[in-house]
């Protein structure tokens, strides 16, 4: 889960489940509830949810350097299993942008998302979930978009050999007049991850934000993300890699981060 998707969907993204051997095995209602289910580092998310009462944290760093600009971000997502097949996400972080020596920085807008797993092993869609999110204009001045964003993400995941393919399609509707951020925005992603050797895995993704209209409208952009992952233990997965501008993105970027399943919340009621 990196900062790339926030502009399009107000959902601090996401990673393919297929980051490591344990993650590939740890699908819905995992036998090991402490097994990390990363939504890092790609823009796409997978269809699966963590076990009820368990908490998982995803955190990362991303640095982009388009012409005459530096963009640094540190997104954080806290995931909480609510009941089987339902997960709450709390998303935030820190951003800093420098343009010709002038720098603005501060905390990012806060977002809340609910992911509901709807189908398992279904025709065409295979494992399918819906994720709804709301972002509020709580960030620092010059960092916030000053808009309230409502988003819906459609998520399909399926195994391919030892790996997994995650397909996402999303739509965001924003408040405001469209001068800071487009009122309507969409997102399309295709992410594949698989184990490579032992604890080392790899992930690759193509993502696109189709053209938007209005004063802040932009042309269709396309990016390509790739990099290795490393499973330190079942509950901890590290990642790093690069994001390349294929079409109309501000520039290239590098990223690094981790996903850690903290464990069960003490006293959380047993849910079946």
N, C-alpha and C positions, 0 to 999 in steps of 0.2 A: 504494500500500500504506500504509494508515494503521492506527492502533491499534484501530479499532472492532472488528475481528473477533477480537481476542485473547481476549476474555471468552467468546465462543461456541465458538471452534474452536482456540484456542491457536495460531493462525496469524496472524501480523501481516499483514493484508491489504494489499492488492491493487488493480490497476487494469485496466480494459479495454484491450486492445491498440490499439483504434482511437482513439488520441490525436492522431495527426498523419498527414499524407500518407505519410511514410516508414515510420511504424510500421504503418500499414494494409497497405502493400506488403510489409513485412518479416515475413512469416509463417514457418512452419517452415523450418528450414535456410536462412535468409535469404541472398540473394546477397551482401549486405553484413553480415558478422558483427559489425561495430561499430555497427549500427543498434540503438538502444535499443528494448527491448520492455517498456514500463512495466507494472507491476502496480499502480501508483498511479493516482489517489488513492482508488479505490473499494474496497469490501469484497470485491468479486468479483475473481477472477483469470481470465486468459485461458488457452487450452489450449496455448500455444506455449512453447518453451524456447529458451534462448540457445545459441549455437554451442559445441561442445566446446572446452574450454581457455580460454574467455573468461569474464571477470568483469564483473558489473554490480552497481552499488550503488544502492539506493533509500533515501532518507532524507526525513523530514518532520517538521513541527511541527503539533500540534493543541491548541487551547485551547477548553474547554467551560466554561460558567458556568451550571449549574443553580442553583436557589434555595439561597442560603447556602453554595455550594460552588464552588470553582474546580478544574478538572482540566486539567493540562498534560501532554502526552506528546511524546516525540521518538523514534519508532520508526526502526529501521535494519534493512535486509535486505541481505545479500550473496548474490548468485546466481552459481553456478559451473556452466558447462556441463560435464558429465561425459563423456557419449558422445552421439551423435545421438539426439534425442528424450528425453533424460534430464537433469534439472537438479537440483542440490543448492541448498537455501536455508538460510542461517543467519540467525536472526531474534532481535533483542534490542532494547535501547533504554533510555530513561529515562522515569520517571513522577513526577509530583508532584500531590498532592491536598491541598487546604486546606479544612477544615470549621470554620466559626466561629473562625477564627484559628489553629487547630491544624493544622500541616502535617506530612505524611509524604512522603518522597521517596527516590529511589534507582534503581538499575538494575533493569530488568524481568527477568522470567524468560527463560531462553535456550531457543530452540526450533530444531529441525532438521527440514527437510521435503525430500522427494523428489517431483518432479513427472515423471510418465512419460506421454508422448504415445502414445495407444493407437490412435486412428483418425484418418484424414484423409478429408474429403469423404464421410462415411458417411451413409446414409439417417437421417433424423430428428436424430441427434446431431451431424452434420456433423463438425467437428474436435473430438475428445474426448480428455481426459486425466484421469488419476487423480493426486491429490496426497495423500501420507501424511505425517503430521507427529507429532513427539513433543516436548512441552514439559516441561522439568525445573524443579524449584523452586530455582532458583539466584539469584533476585532478592534485593534488599535486604529486611530485615525490614519488615513492614507494606506492602510493595509486592508481594511474592510471594504467590501463592495457597496455597503449601505443598502443591501437588498435582502429580502427574505426569499429563500429559494426552496421550492418543493420539487422533489425529484422522484422518478420511478425507474428502476433498473430491472430488466429481464435477464435472467442468468441461466445458461444451459451448460452443463459439464458432462463429459463422457470420457471413459478410458480409451486410450489408443496405445496398444502394446503395454509397456511398463509405465507410460506417461499418461498425461491427461490434457484434453483440449477444453478450454473455457471460452464460451462465446457470450458477449454482453451487448445489449442494446438499451440505451437510456434516453430519457427526456427530462428536461428541466424547465420549469416556469418560474420567472423571477418577478418580484415587485419592482417598482420604479419605472422610469420613462425610457430606459434603454440607452442612456447616455454614458453610463459607466460600464455596464455589462448587458449583453443582449437579453431581451425579455424571454425569448425561446431559444433553447439550445439542445442539441442531440449529441450522442456519443456512440460509436461502434468500436468493438474490440474483438480480437481473436488472439488468445494466448495459449502457448503450449509449453509444458514443463515435464521433465523426466529425470530419473536418476541416471548418472553417468558412470560413477565408480565408487563403491562404498558409500560414504556419507556425502559425497559430492554430487550435486545435481546441476541442472541448467534450465534456463527459462528464456523464451523468446516471444515477443508480442508485436503485432501490428495494431495500431489504434488510430482512429480518425475522429475529428470533430467536424461534421459537415458545416457548410457555410451558414452564417447567421445574418440577419438583417437588422436595420435600425442604425442609429448614430454610432453605436459601438460594434456594429456588425463586422465580421471577418470572413475571409475566404476559407474554403475547405482546407484543413490541415491534416497531415499524416505524419506519424512518427513510428520509429522502430526501436524497441527496447530489447536488450539481451544481457545476459550475465550469469555467473555461477551462483549456486547456493551451497551452503554447508550445514549439515545437521550435527551440531555439537552433541546433543542428546535428544531424546524424543520430544522434550518440551521446549527446545531452543533451536531455532534455525536462523542462520546468518545469510545475508545476501549482499551483492555488490554488482555494479555493471555500468552500462552506458545507455543513453537515449539519443538517438540520431534523428536529425531533421530530414525527413523525406520530402515534405512539401509544406511550405508556409508556416512552419513552426519558428519561434523566435531564435532558436539556435540549438546546439547540442548540450548535453548535460551528463554528469556522472552522479551516481547515487550509492549509498550503503545503508544497511539497516539490519534490524533483527525482529524476530517474532518469538515471544516467550509466553508459554502457558503457565500462569502463576500458580494455579491450583484452585481448589474449591473454596468458596466463601464460607467461613465458619458460621454454623447455625443456619445455613440456607436449607429450607425445607426440602425433603425428598420429593421428587416429582417423577411420575411414571408416564 
